[in-house]
Amino acid sequence: MFERPLASLRELETTLFAATARSGQCSPPNVVLPVMAFITPAAGELLLFFGTLMFFLVGQIECART
């Protein structure tokens, strides 16, 4: 189930960090860390928002039926 998403993440990691590995640097590009620091909490908050919205709407539909 998680094989395909993990493979995609590994491929992305390889693509992003391949240039720095070839140049002999150990640190990731300066752009990657700030972008990931911004995207990770935002994705979690969006997931939480849509999950809560789904349960709220299902509850409203159930209340309307009774």
PDBQT receptor file of N, H, CA, C and O in Angstrom, charges set to zero:
ATOM      1  N   MET A   1       0.817  -1.189   0.000  1.00  0.00    +0.000 N 
ATOM      2  CA  MET A   1       0.000   0.000   0.000  1.00  0.00    +0.000 C 
ATOM      3  C   MET A   1       0.867   1.261   0.000  1.00  0.00    +0.000 C 
ATOM      4  O   MET A   1       0.574   2.217  -0.718  1.00  0.00    +0.000 OA
ATOM      5  N   PHE A   2       1.909   1.264   0.786  1.00  0.00    +0.000 N 
ATOM      6  H   PHE A   2       2.148   0.488   1.370  1.00  0.00    +0.000 HD
ATOM      7  CA  PHE A   2       2.773   2.440   0.869  1.00  0.00    +0.000 C 
ATOM      8  C   PHE A   2       3.989   2.338  -0.035  1.00  0.00    +0.000 C 
ATOM      9  O   PHE A   2       4.834   3.233  -0.040  1.00  0.00    +0.000 OA
ATOM     10  N   GLU A   3       4.084   1.270  -0.791  1.00  0.00    +0.000 N 
ATOM     11  H   GLU A   3       3.397   0.543  -0.787  1.00  0.00    +0.000 HD
ATOM     12  CA  GLU A   3       5.277   1.047  -1.608  1.00  0.00    +0.000 C 
ATOM     13  C   GLU A   3       5.441   2.129  -2.676  1.00  0.00    +0.000 C 
ATOM     14  O   GLU A   3       6.536   2.661  -2.852  1.00  0.00    +0.000 OA
ATOM     15  N   ARG A   4       4.371   2.455  -3.382  1.00  0.00    +0.000 N 
ATOM     16  H   ARG A   4       3.481   2.023  -3.238  1.00  0.00    +0.000 HD
ATOM     17  CA  ARG A   4       4.458   3.443  -4.455  1.00  0.00    +0.000 C 
ATOM     18  C   ARG A   4       4.754   4.846  -3.931  1.00  0.00    +0.000 C 
ATOM     19  O   ARG A   4       5.629   5.513  -4.481  1.00  0.00    +0.000 OA
ATOM     20  N   PRO A   5       4.058   5.330  -2.881  1.00  0.00    +0.000 N 
ATOM     21  CA  PRO A   5       4.394   6.672  -2.383  1.00  0.00    +0.000 C 
ATOM     22  C   PRO A   5       5.828   6.765  -1.837  1.00  0.00    +0.000 C 
ATOM     23  O   PRO A   5       6.507   7.772  -2.037  1.00  0.00    +0.000 OA
ATOM     24  N   LEU A   6       6.278   5.719  -1.155  1.00  0.00    +0.000 N 
ATOM     25  H   LEU A   6       5.727   4.900  -0.993  1.00  0.00    +0.000 HD
ATOM     26  CA  LEU A   6       7.647   5.744  -0.632  1.00  0.00    +0.000 C 
ATOM     27  C   LEU A   6       8.666   5.724  -1.759  1.00  0.00    +0.000 C 
ATOM     28  O   LEU A   6       9.706   6.377  -1.669  1.00  0.00    +0.000 OA
ATOM     29  N   ALA A   7       8.377   4.985  -2.811  1.00  0.00    +0.000 N 
ATOM     30  H   ALA A   7       7.533   4.455  -2.884  1.00  0.00    +0.000 HD
ATOM     31  CA  ALA A   7       9.282   4.967  -3.961  1.00  0.00    +0.000 C 
ATOM     32  C   ALA A   7       9.338   6.346  -4.615  1.00  0.00    +0.000 C 
ATOM     33  O   ALA A   7      10.401   6.781  -5.060  1.00  0.00    +0.000 OA
ATOM     34  N   SER A   8       8.213   7.025  -4.675  1.00  0.00    +0.000 N 
ATOM     35  H   SER A   8       7.350   6.672  -4.314  1.00  0.00    +0.000 HD
ATOM     36  CA  SER A   8       8.183   8.380  -5.234  1.00  0.00    +0.000 C 
ATOM     37  C   SER A   8       9.007   9.339  -4.378  1.00  0.00    +0.000 C 
ATOM     38  O   SER A   8       9.735  10.181  -4.904  1.00  0.00    +0.000 OA
ATOM     39  N   LEU A   9       8.886   9.207  -3.060  1.00  0.00    +0.000 N 
ATOM     40  H   LEU A   9       8.294   8.523  -2.634  1.00  0.00    +0.000 HD
ATOM     41  CA  LEU A   9       9.685  10.061  -2.174  1.00  0.00    +0.000 C 
ATOM     42  C   LEU A   9      11.178   9.785  -2.309  1.00  0.00    +0.000 C 
ATOM     43  O   LEU A   9      11.988  10.711  -2.295  1.00  0.00    +0.000 OA
ATOM     44  N   ARG A  10      11.538   8.520  -2.438  1.00  0.00    +0.000 N 
ATOM     45  H   ARG A  10      10.879   7.767  -2.450  1.00  0.00    +0.000 HD
ATOM     46  CA  ARG A  10      12.957   8.184  -2.632  1.00  0.00    +0.000 C 
ATOM     47  C   ARG A  10      13.479   8.749  -3.945  1.00  0.00    +0.000 C 
ATOM     48  O   ARG A  10      14.607   9.237  -4.011  1.00  0.00    +0.000 OA
ATOM     49  N   GLU A  11      12.662   8.686  -4.986  1.00  0.00    +0.000 N 
ATOM     50  H   GLU A  11      11.745   8.290  -4.932  1.00  0.00    +0.000 HD
ATOM     51  CA  GLU A  11      13.065   9.225  -6.282  1.00  0.00    +0.000 C 
ATOM     52  C   GLU A  11      13.236  10.737  -6.210  1.00  0.00    +0.000 C 
ATOM     53  O   GLU A  11      14.181  11.288  -6.775  1.00  0.00    +0.000 OA
ATOM     54  N   LEU A  12      12.317  11.408  -5.513  1.00  0.00    +0.000 N 
ATOM     55  H   LEU A  12      11.549  10.960  -5.054  1.00  0.00    +0.000 HD
ATOM     56  CA  LEU A  12      12.427  12.852  -5.333  1.00  0.00    +0.000 C 
ATOM     57  C   LEU A  12      13.690  13.203  -4.555  1.00  0.00    +0.000 C 
ATOM     58  O   LEU A  12      14.405  14.140  -4.908  1.00  0.00    +0.000 OA
ATOM     59  N   GLU A  13      13.957  12.448  -3.501  1.00  0.00    +0.000 N 
ATOM     60  H   GLU A  13      13.376  11.686  -3.215  1.00  0.00    +0.000 HD
ATOM     61  CA  GLU A  13      15.163  12.686  -2.702  1.00  0.00    +0.000 C 
ATOM     62  C   GLU A  13      16.416  12.498  -3.546  1.00  0.00    +0.000 C 
ATOM     63  O   GLU A  13      17.347  13.300  -3.475  1.00  0.00    +0.000 OA
ATOM     64  N   THR A  14      16.435  11.450  -4.334  1.00  0.00    +0.000 N 
ATOM     65  H   THR A  14      15.679  10.798  -4.391  1.00  0.00    +0.000 HD
ATOM     66  CA  THR A  14      17.586  11.188  -5.196  1.00  0.00    +0.000 C 
ATOM     67  C   THR A  14      17.777  12.317  -6.193  1.00  0.00    +0.000 C 
ATOM     68  O   THR A  14      18.903  12.749  -6.438  1.00  0.00    +0.000 OA
ATOM     69  N   THR A  15      16.687  12.795  -6.767  1.00  0.00    +0.000 N 
ATOM     70  H   THR A  15      15.772  12.445  -6.568  1.00  0.00    +0.000 HD
ATOM     71  CA  THR A  15      16.769  13.873  -7.745  1.00  0.00    +0.000 C 
ATOM     72  C   THR A  15      17.254  15.168  -7.107  1.00  0.00    +0.000 C 
ATOM     73  O   THR A  15      18.103  15.855  -7.676  1.00  0.00    +0.000 OA
ATOM     74  N   LEU A  16      16.732  15.509  -5.940  1.00  0.00    +0.000 N 
ATOM     75  H   LEU A  16      16.042  14.951  -5.478  1.00  0.00    +0.000 HD
ATOM     76  CA  LEU A  16      17.101  16.767  -5.301  1.00  0.00    +0.000 C 
ATOM     77  C   LEU A  16      18.522  16.769  -4.760  1.00  0.00    +0.000 C 
ATOM     78  O   LEU A  16      19.217  17.782  -4.842  1.00  0.00    +0.000 OA
ATOM     79  N   PHE A  17      18.953  15.657  -4.216  1.00  0.00    +0.000 N 
ATOM     80  H   PHE A  17      18.389  14.834  -4.149  1.00  0.00    +0.000 HD
ATOM     81  CA  PHE A  17      20.248  15.622  -3.551  1.00  0.00    +0.000 C 
ATOM     82  C   PHE A  17      21.361  15.039  -4.413  1.00  0.00    +0.000 C 
ATOM     83  O   PHE A  17      22.502  14.955  -3.958  1.00  0.00    +0.000 OA
ATOM     84  N   ALA A  18      21.063  14.636  -5.639  1.00  0.00    +0.000 N 
ATOM     85  H   ALA A  18      20.137  14.704  -6.008  1.00  0.00    +0.000 HD
ATOM     86  CA  ALA A  18      22.090  14.058  -6.502  1.00  0.00    +0.000 C 
ATOM     87  C   ALA A  18      23.133  15.100  -6.885  1.00  0.00    +0.000 C 
ATOM     88  O   ALA A  18      24.324  14.791  -6.929  1.00  0.00    +0.000 OA
ATOM     89  N   ALA A  19      22.710  16.311  -7.160  1.00  0.00    +0.000 N 
ATOM     90  H   ALA A  19      21.743  16.561  -7.125  1.00  0.00    +0.000 HD
ATOM     91  CA  ALA A  19      23.643  17.365  -7.562  1.00  0.00    +0.000 C 
ATOM     92  C   ALA A  19      24.616  17.703  -6.440  1.00  0.00    +0.000 C 
ATOM     93  O   ALA A  19      25.799  17.926  -6.698  1.00  0.00    +0.000 OA
ATOM     94  N   THR A  20      24.142  17.744  -5.208  1.00  0.00    +0.000 N 
ATOM     95  H   THR A  20      23.181  17.563  -4.998  1.00  0.00    +0.000 HD
ATOM     96  CA  THR A  20      25.046  18.073  -4.107  1.00  0.00    +0.000 C 
ATOM     97  C   THR A  20      25.972  16.910  -3.787  1.00  0.00    +0.000 C 
ATOM     98  O   THR A  20      27.106  17.112  -3.353  1.00  0.00    +0.000 OA
ATOM     99  N   ALA A  21      25.486  15.689  -4.002  1.00  0.00    +0.000 N 
ATOM    100  H   ALA A  21      24.564  15.525  -4.354  1.00  0.00    +0.000 HD
ATOM    101  CA  ALA A  21      26.340  14.523  -3.743  1.00  0.00    +0.000 C 
ATOM    102  C   ALA A  21      27.478  14.478  -4.758  1.00  0.00    +0.000 C 
ATOM    103  O   ALA A  21      28.602  14.114  -4.414  1.00  0.00    +0.000 OA
ATOM    104  N   ARG A  22      27.193  14.845  -5.999  1.00  0.00    +0.000 N 
ATOM    105  H   ARG A  22      26.279  15.140  -6.279  1.00  0.00    +0.000 HD
ATOM    106  CA  ARG A  22      28.232  14.834  -7.027  1.00  0.00    +0.000 C 
ATOM    107  C   ARG A  22      29.254  15.942  -6.812  1.00  0.00    +0.000 C 
ATOM    108  O   ARG A  22      30.427  15.779  -7.146  1.00  0.00    +0.000 OA
ATOM    109  N   SER A  23      28.819  17.060  -6.259  1.00  0.00    +0.000 N 
ATOM    110  H   SER A  23      27.866  17.193  -5.987  1.00  0.00    +0.000 HD
ATOM    111  CA  SER A  23      29.746  18.172  -6.071  1.00  0.00    +0.000 C 
ATOM    112  C   SER A  23      30.568  18.031  -4.790  1.00  0.00    +0.000 C 
ATOM    113  O   SER A  23      31.468  18.832  -4.539  1.00  0.00    +0.000 OA
ATOM    114  N   GLY A  24      30.260  17.015  -3.980  1.00  0.00    +0.000 N 
ATOM    115  H   GLY A  24      29.529  16.364  -4.185  1.00  0.00    +0.000 HD
ATOM    116  CA  GLY A  24      31.031  16.772  -2.778  1.00  0.00    +0.000 C 
ATOM    117  C   GLY A  24      30.479  17.436  -1.539  1.00  0.00    +0.000 C 
ATOM    118  O   GLY A  24      31.061  17.308  -0.462  1.00  0.00    +0.000 OA
ATOM    119  N   GLN A  25      29.376  18.141  -1.664  1.00  0.00    +0.000 N 
ATOM    120  H   GLN A  25      28.903  18.246  -2.539  1.00  0.00    +0.000 HD
ATOM    121  CA  GLN A  25      28.768  18.791  -0.506  1.00  0.00    +0.000 C 
ATOM    122  C   GLN A  25      27.861  17.808   0.202  1.00  0.00    +0.000 C 
ATOM    123  O   GLN A  25      27.277  16.929  -0.432  1.00  0.00    +0.000 OA
ATOM    124  N   CYS A  26      27.740  17.948   1.499  1.00  0.00    +0.000 N 
ATOM    125  H   CYS A  26      28.214  18.662   2.014  1.00  0.00    +0.000 HD
ATOM    126  CA  CYS A  26      26.889  17.063   2.283  1.00  0.00    +0.000 C 
ATOM    127  C   CYS A  26      25.535  17.678   2.587  1.00  0.00    +0.000 C 
ATOM    128  O   CYS A  26      24.593  16.955   2.915  1.00  0.00    +0.000 OA
ATOM    129  N   SER A  27      25.416  18.979   2.488  1.00  0.00    +0.000 N 
ATOM    130  H   SER A  27      26.181  19.566   2.222  1.00  0.00    +0.000 HD
ATOM    131  CA  SER A  27      24.161  19.626   2.846  1.00  0.00    +0.000 C 
ATOM    132  C   SER A  27      23.233  19.706   1.636  1.00  0.00    +0.000 C 
ATOM    133  O   SER A  27      23.698  19.807   0.501  1.00  0.00    +0.000 OA
ATOM    134  N   PRO A  28      21.924  19.661   1.878  1.00  0.00    +0.000 N 
ATOM    135  CA  PRO A  28      20.967  19.786   0.781  1.00  0.00    +0.000 C 
ATOM    136  C   PRO A  28      20.962  21.203   0.237  1.00  0.00    +0.000 C 
ATOM    137  O   PRO A  28      21.498  22.114   0.868  1.00  0.00    +0.000 OA
ATOM    138  N   PRO A  29      20.369  21.395  -0.914  1.00  0.00    +0.000 N 
ATOM    139  CA  PRO A  29      20.310  22.757  -1.463  1.00  0.00    +0.000 C 
ATOM    140  C   PRO A  29      19.588  23.701  -0.501  1.00  0.00    +0.000 C 
ATOM    141  O   PRO A  29      18.733  23.274   0.275  1.00  0.00    +0.000 OA
ATOM    142  N   ASN A  30      19.935  24.964  -0.559  1.00  0.00    +0.000 N 
ATOM    143  H   ASN A  30      20.629  25.311  -1.190  1.00  0.00    +0.000 HD
ATOM    144  CA  ASN A  30      19.387  25.954   0.368  1.00  0.00    +0.000 C 
ATOM    145  C   ASN A  30      17.887  26.150   0.215  1.00  0.00    +0.000 C 
ATOM    146  O   ASN A  30      17.237  26.658   1.128  1.00  0.00    +0.000 OA
ATOM    147  N   VAL A  31      17.333  25.761  -0.909  1.00  0.00    +0.000 N 
ATOM    148  H   VAL A  31      17.861  25.349  -1.651  1.00  0.00    +0.000 HD
ATOM    149  CA  VAL A  31      15.909  25.969  -1.167  1.00  0.00    +0.000 C 
ATOM    150  C   VAL A  31      15.069  24.862  -0.546  1.00  0.00    +0.000 C 
ATOM    151  O   VAL A  31      13.935  25.116  -0.138  1.00  0.00    +0.000 OA
ATOM    152  N   VAL A  32      15.583  23.659  -0.463  1.00  0.00    +0.000 N 
ATOM    153  H   VAL A  32      16.504  23.453  -0.793  1.00  0.00    +0.000 HD
ATOM    154  CA  VAL A  32      14.798  22.492  -0.065  1.00  0.00    +0.000 C 
ATOM    155  C   VAL A  32      14.324  22.583   1.383  1.00  0.00    +0.000 C 
ATOM    156  O   VAL A  32      13.147  22.345   1.655  1.00  0.00    +0.000 OA
ATOM    157  N   LEU A  33      15.188  22.912   2.293  1.00  0.00    +0.000 N 
ATOM    158  H   LEU A  33      16.144  23.106   2.073  1.00  0.00    +0.000 HD
ATOM    159  CA  LEU A  33      14.819  22.918   3.706  1.00  0.00    +0.000 C 
ATOM    160  C   LEU A  33      13.742  23.948   4.046  1.00  0.00    +0.000 C 
ATOM    161  O   LEU A  33      12.794  23.599   4.750  1.00  0.00    +0.000 OA
ATOM    162  N   PRO A  34      13.834  25.184   3.590  1.00  0.00    +0.000 N 
ATOM    163  CA  PRO A  34      12.739  26.120   3.886  1.00  0.00    +0.000 C 
ATOM    164  C   PRO A  34      11.413  25.710   3.238  1.00  0.00    +0.000 C 
ATOM    165  O   PRO A  34      10.350  25.883   3.833  1.00  0.00    +0.000 OA
ATOM    166  N   VAL A  35      11.478  25.174   2.037  1.00  0.00    +0.000 N 
ATOM    167  H   VAL A  35      12.342  25.034   1.553  1.00  0.00    +0.000 HD
ATOM    168  CA  VAL A  35      10.250  24.741   1.370  1.00  0.00    +0.000 C 
ATOM    169  C   VAL A  35       9.613  23.589   2.136  1.00  0.00    +0.000 C 
ATOM    170  O   VAL A  35       8.402  23.598   2.362  1.00  0.00    +0.000 OA
ATOM    171  N   MET A  36      10.393  22.610   2.534  1.00  0.00    +0.000 N 
ATOM    172  H   MET A  36      11.376  22.602   2.351  1.00  0.00    +0.000 HD
ATOM    173  CA  MET A  36       9.854  21.477   3.290  1.00  0.00    +0.000 C 
ATOM    174  C   MET A  36       9.367  21.923   4.669  1.00  0.00    +0.000 C 
ATOM    175  O   MET A  36       8.380  21.392   5.177  1.00  0.00    +0.000 OA
ATOM    176  N   ALA A  37      10.043  22.881   5.269  1.00  0.00    +0.000 N 
ATOM    177  H   ALA A  37      10.846  23.312   4.857  1.00  0.00    +0.000 HD
ATOM    178  CA  ALA A  37       9.605  23.387   6.573  1.00  0.00    +0.000 C 
ATOM    179  C   ALA A  37       8.261  24.095   6.460  1.00  0.00    +0.000 C 
ATOM    180  O   ALA A  37       7.484  24.104   7.415  1.00  0.00    +0.000 OA
ATOM    181  N   PHE A  38       7.980  24.684   5.307  1.00  0.00    +0.000 N 
ATOM    182  H   PHE A  38       8.610  24.677   4.531  1.00  0.00    +0.000 HD
ATOM    183  CA  PHE A  38       6.698  25.345   5.095  1.00  0.00    +0.000 C 
ATOM    184  C   PHE A  38       5.609  24.359   4.682  1.00  0.00    +0.000 C 
ATOM    185  O   PHE A  38       4.476  24.463   5.152  1.00  0.00    +0.000 OA
ATOM    186  N   ILE A  39       5.932  23.417   3.821  1.00  0.00    +0.000 N 
ATOM    187  H   ILE A  39       6.853  23.334   3.439  1.00  0.00    +0.000 HD
ATOM    188  CA  ILE A  39       4.934  22.500   3.266  1.00  0.00    +0.000 C 
ATOM    189  C   ILE A  39       4.455  21.479   4.287  1.00  0.00    +0.000 C 
ATOM    190  O   ILE A  39       3.264  21.171   4.318  1.00  0.00    +0.000 OA
ATOM    191  N   THR A  40       5.324  20.950   5.110  1.00  0.00    +0.000 N 
ATOM    192  H   THR A  40       6.292  21.200   5.084  1.00  0.00    +0.000 HD
ATOM    193  CA  THR A  40       4.951  19.889   6.045  1.00  0.00    +0.000 C 
ATOM    194  C   THR A  40       3.838  20.303   7.007  1.00  0.00    +0.000 C 
ATOM    195  O   THR A  40       2.839  19.588   7.089  1.00  0.00    +0.000 OA
ATOM    196  N   PRO A  41       3.949  21.411   7.738  1.00  0.00    +0.000 N 
ATOM    197  CA  PRO A  41       2.836  21.798   8.616  1.00  0.00    +0.000 C 
ATOM    198  C   PRO A  41       1.580  22.179   7.827  1.00  0.00    +0.000 C 
ATOM    199  O   PRO A  41       0.464  21.902   8.267  1.00  0.00    +0.000 OA
ATOM    200  N   ALA A  42       1.755  22.805   6.678  1.00  0.00    +0.000 N 
ATOM    201  H   ALA A  42       2.662  23.030   6.321  1.00  0.00    +0.000 HD
ATOM    202  CA  ALA A  42       0.598  23.209   5.879  1.00  0.00    +0.000 C 
ATOM    203  C   ALA A  42      -0.168  21.977   5.403  1.00  0.00    +0.000 C 
ATOM    204  O   ALA A  42      -1.399  21.971   5.422  1.00  0.00    +0.000 OA
ATOM    205  N   ALA A  43       0.537  20.947   4.980  1.00  0.00    +0.000 N 
ATOM    206  H   ALA A  43       1.537  20.951   4.964  1.00  0.00    +0.000 HD
ATOM    207  CA  ALA A  43      -0.134  19.719   4.529  1.00  0.00    +0.000 C 
ATOM    208  C   ALA A  43      -0.863  19.049   5.685  1.00  0.00    +0.000 C 
ATOM    209  O   ALA A  43      -1.973  18.550   5.502  1.00  0.00    +0.000 OA
ATOM    210  N   GLY A  44      -0.273  19.026   6.850  1.00  0.00    +0.000 N 
ATOM    211  H   GLY A  44       0.630  19.431   6.998  1.00  0.00    +0.000 HD
ATOM    212  CA  GLY A  44      -0.927  18.448   8.018  1.00  0.00    +0.000 C 
ATOM    213  C   GLY A  44      -2.179  19.214   8.408  1.00  0.00    +0.000 C 
ATOM    214  O   GLY A  44      -3.197  18.619   8.760  1.00  0.00    +0.000 OA
ATOM    215  N   GLU A  45      -2.099  20.526   8.345  1.00  0.00    +0.000 N 
ATOM    216  H   GLU A  45      -1.272  21.010   8.060  1.00  0.00    +0.000 HD
ATOM    217  CA  GLU A  45      -3.262  21.342   8.680  1.00  0.00    +0.000 C 
ATOM    218  C   GLU A  45      -4.379  21.165   7.653  1.00  0.00    +0.000 C 
ATOM    219  O   GLU A  45      -5.555  21.123   8.016  1.00  0.00    +0.000 OA
ATOM    220  N   LEU A  46      -4.020  21.061   6.383  1.00  0.00    +0.000 N 
ATOM    221  H   LEU A  46      -3.065  21.095   6.088  1.00  0.00    +0.000 HD
ATOM    222  CA  LEU A  46      -5.042  20.823   5.357  1.00  0.00    +0.000 C 
ATOM    223  C   LEU A  46      -5.704  19.467   5.535  1.00  0.00    +0.000 C 
ATOM    224  O   LEU A  46      -6.918  19.339   5.375  1.00  0.00    +0.000 OA
ATOM    225  N   LEU A  47      -4.924  18.470   5.859  1.00  0.00    +0.000 N 
ATOM    226  H   LEU A  47      -3.938  18.574   5.989  1.00  0.00    +0.000 HD
ATOM    227  CA  LEU A  47      -5.476  17.137   6.093  1.00  0.00    +0.000 C 
ATOM    228  C   LEU A  47      -6.437  17.162   7.282  1.00  0.00    +0.000 C 
ATOM    229  O   LEU A  47      -7.524  16.589   7.216  1.00  0.00    +0.000 OA
ATOM    230  N   LEU A  48      -6.047  17.808   8.338  1.00  0.00    +0.000 N 
ATOM    231  H   LEU A  48      -5.164  18.274   8.391  1.00  0.00    +0.000 HD
ATOM    232  CA  LEU A  48      -6.909  17.925   9.515  1.00  0.00    +0.000 C 
ATOM    233  C   LEU A  48      -8.182  18.703   9.190  1.00  0.00    +0.000 C 
ATOM    234  O   LEU A  48      -9.269  18.322   9.625  1.00  0.00    +0.000 OA
ATOM    235  N   PHE A  49      -8.055  19.786   8.430  1.00  0.00    +0.000 N 
ATOM    236  H   PHE A  49      -7.173  20.096   8.077  1.00  0.00    +0.000 HD
ATOM    237  CA  PHE A  49      -9.214  20.593   8.062  1.00  0.00    +0.000 C 
ATOM    238  C   PHE A  49     -10.208  19.783   7.240  1.00  0.00    +0.000 C 
ATOM    239  O   PHE A  49     -11.401  19.774   7.545  1.00  0.00    +0.000 OA
ATOM    240  N   PHE A  50      -9.731  19.104   6.200  1.00  0.00    +0.000 N 
ATOM    241  H   PHE A  50      -8.762  19.111   5.952  1.00  0.00    +0.000 HD
ATOM    242  CA  PHE A  50     -10.646  18.355   5.345  1.00  0.00    +0.000 C 
ATOM    243  C   PHE A  50     -11.239  17.144   6.064  1.00  0.00    +0.000 C 
ATOM    244  O   PHE A  50     -12.382  16.773   5.800  1.00  0.00    +0.000 OA
ATOM    245  N   GLY A  51     -10.489  16.531   6.956  1.00  0.00    +0.000 N 
ATOM    246  H   GLY A  51      -9.560  16.832   7.171  1.00  0.00    +0.000 HD
ATOM    247  CA  GLY A  51     -11.038  15.437   7.753  1.00  0.00    +0.000 C 
ATOM    248  C   GLY A  51     -12.146  15.923   8.659  1.00  0.00    +0.000 C 
ATOM    249  O   GLY A  51     -13.191  15.281   8.763  1.00  0.00    +0.000 OA
ATOM    250  N   THR A  52     -11.931  17.053   9.319  1.00  0.00    +0.000 N 
ATOM    251  H   THR A  52     -11.082  17.575   9.235  1.00  0.00    +0.000 HD
ATOM    252  CA  THR A  52     -12.956  17.627  10.185  1.00  0.00    +0.000 C 
ATOM    253  C   THR A  52     -14.173  18.058   9.371  1.00  0.00    +0.000 C 
ATOM    254  O   THR A  52     -15.311  17.841   9.789  1.00  0.00    +0.000 OA
ATOM    255  N   LEU A  53     -13.940  18.658   8.227  1.00  0.00    +0.000 N 
ATOM    256  H   LEU A  53     -13.016  18.834   7.887  1.00  0.00    +0.000 HD
ATOM    257  CA  LEU A  53     -15.030  19.076   7.350  1.00  0.00    +0.000 C 
ATOM    258  C   LEU A  53     -15.872  17.885   6.911  1.00  0.00    +0.000 C 
ATOM    259  O   LEU A  53     -17.100  17.970   6.885  1.00  0.00    +0.000 OA
ATOM    260  N   MET A  54     -15.226  16.781   6.569  1.00  0.00    +0.000 N 
ATOM    261  H   MET A  54     -14.229  16.712   6.590  1.00  0.00    +0.000 HD
ATOM    262  CA  MET A  54     -15.949  15.584   6.151  1.00  0.00    +0.000 C 
ATOM    263  C   MET A  54     -16.858  15.081   7.275  1.00  0.00    +0.000 C 
ATOM    264  O   MET A  54     -18.031  14.788   7.039  1.00  0.00    +0.000 OA
ATOM    265  N   PHE A  55     -16.325  14.978   8.495  1.00  0.00    +0.000 N 
ATOM    266  H   PHE A  55     -15.373  15.215   8.687  1.00  0.00    +0.000 HD
ATOM    267  CA  PHE A  55     -17.134  14.510   9.611  1.00  0.00    +0.000 C 
ATOM    268  C   PHE A  55     -18.270  15.486   9.933  1.00  0.00    +0.000 C 
ATOM    269  O   PHE A  55     -19.369  15.060  10.288  1.00  0.00    +0.000 OA
ATOM    270  N   PHE A  56     -18.013  16.769   9.814  1.00  0.00    +0.000 N 
ATOM    271  H   PHE A  56     -17.120  17.115   9.526  1.00  0.00    +0.000 HD
ATOM    272  CA  PHE A  56     -19.050  17.766  10.048  1.00  0.00    +0.000 C 
ATOM    273  C   PHE A  56     -20.183  17.620   9.030  1.00  0.00    +0.000 C 
ATOM    274  O   PHE A  56     -21.357  17.635   9.398  1.00  0.00    +0.000 OA
ATOM    275  N   LEU A  57     -19.829  17.479   7.757  1.00  0.00    +0.000 N 
ATOM    276  H   LEU A  57     -18.875  17.467   7.458  1.00  0.00    +0.000 HD
ATOM    277  CA  LEU A  57     -20.857  17.353   6.721  1.00  0.00    +0.000 C 
ATOM    278  C   LEU A  57     -21.637  16.053   6.849  1.00  0.00    +0.000 C 
ATOM    279  O   LEU A  57     -22.850  16.042   6.642  1.00  0.00    +0.000 OA
ATOM    280  N   VAL A  58     -20.971  14.972   7.181  1.00  0.00    +0.000 N 
ATOM    281  H   VAL A  58     -19.985  14.981   7.349  1.00  0.00    +0.000 HD
ATOM    282  CA  VAL A  58     -21.673  13.696   7.389  1.00  0.00    +0.000 C 
ATOM    283  C   VAL A  58     -22.626  13.828   8.568  1.00  0.00    +0.000 C 
ATOM    284  O   VAL A  58     -23.740  13.307   8.514  1.00  0.00    +0.000 OA
ATOM    285  N   GLY A  59     -22.224  14.500   9.610  1.00  0.00    +0.000 N 
ATOM    286  H   GLY A  59     -21.319  14.924   9.654  1.00  0.00    +0.000 HD
ATOM    287  CA  GLY A  59     -23.093  14.719  10.763  1.00  0.00    +0.000 C 
ATOM    288  C   GLY A  59     -24.301  15.560  10.406  1.00  0.00    +0.000 C 
ATOM    289  O   GLY A  59     -25.402  15.304  10.894  1.00  0.00    +0.000 OA
ATOM    290  N   GLN A  60     -24.109  16.568   9.555  1.00  0.00    +0.000 N 
ATOM    291  H   GLN A  60     -23.214  16.776   9.159  1.00  0.00    +0.000 HD
ATOM    292  CA  GLN A  60     -25.232  17.404   9.131  1.00  0.00    +0.000 C 
ATOM    293  C   GLN A  60     -26.232  16.612   8.298  1.00  0.00    +0.000 C 
ATOM    294  O   GLN A  60     -27.442  16.796   8.426  1.00  0.00    +0.000 OA
ATOM    295  N   ILE A  61     -25.718  15.731   7.445  1.00  0.00    +0.000 N 
ATOM    296  H   ILE A  61     -24.735  15.581   7.341  1.00  0.00    +0.000 HD
ATOM    297  CA  ILE A  61     -26.604  14.898   6.619  1.00  0.00    +0.000 C 
ATOM    298  C   ILE A  61     -27.401  13.948   7.515  1.00  0.00    +0.000 C 
ATOM    299  O   ILE A  61     -28.596  13.748   7.297  1.00  0.00    +0.000 OA
ATOM    300  N   GLU A  62     -26.747  13.366   8.517  1.00  0.00    +0.000 N 
ATOM    301  H   GLU A  62     -25.777  13.529   8.694  1.00  0.00    +0.000 HD
ATOM    302  CA  GLU A  62     -27.441  12.454   9.424  1.00  0.00    +0.000 C 
ATOM    303  C   GLU A  62     -28.510  13.186  10.227  1.00  0.00    +0.000 C 
ATOM    304  O   GLU A  62     -29.584  12.632  10.462  1.00  0.00    +0.000 OA
ATOM    305  N   CYS A  63     -28.239  14.423  10.654  1.00  0.00    +0.000 N 
ATOM    306  H   CYS A  63     -27.367  14.873  10.463  1.00  0.00    +0.000 HD
ATOM    307  CA  CYS A  63     -29.236  15.196  11.413  1.00  0.00    +0.000 C 
ATOM    308  C   CYS A  63     -30.420  15.572  10.525  1.00  0.00    +0.000 C 
ATOM    309  O   CYS A  63     -31.552  15.642  11.002  1.00  0.00    +0.000 OA
ATOM    310  N   ALA A  64     -30.171  15.810   9.258  1.00  0.00    +0.000 N 
ATOM    311  H   ALA A  64     -29.251  15.753   8.871  1.00  0.00    +0.000 HD
ATOM    312  CA  ALA A  64     -31.239  16.210   8.354  1.00  0.00    +0.000 C 
ATOM    313  C   ALA A  64     -32.174  15.038   8.053  1.00  0.00    +0.000 C 
ATOM    314  O   ALA A  64     -33.351  15.246   7.760  1.00  0.00    +0.000 OA
ATOM    315  N   ARG A  65     -31.667  13.830   8.123  1.00  0.00    +0.000 N 
ATOM    316  H   ARG A  65     -30.710  13.661   8.361  1.00  0.00    +0.000 HD
ATOM    317  CA  ARG A  65     -32.492  12.636   7.856  1.00  0.00    +0.000 C 
ATOM    318  C   ARG A  65     -33.472  12.352   8.969  1.00  0.00    +0.000 C 
ATOM    319  O   ARG A  65     -34.543  11.802   8.714  1.00  0.00    +0.000 OA
ATOM    320  N   THR A  66     -33.141  12.708  10.191  1.00  0.00    +0.000 N 
ATOM    321  H   THR A  66     -32.271  13.155  10.398  1.00  0.00    +0.000 HD
ATOM    322  CA  THR A  66     -34.013  12.387  11.329  1.00  0.00    +0.000 C 
ATOM    323  C   THR A  66     -35.029  13.460  11.591  1.00  0.00    +0.000 C 
ATOM    324  O   THR A  66     -35.834  13.336  12.514  1.00  0.00    +0.000 OA
TER     325      THR A  66
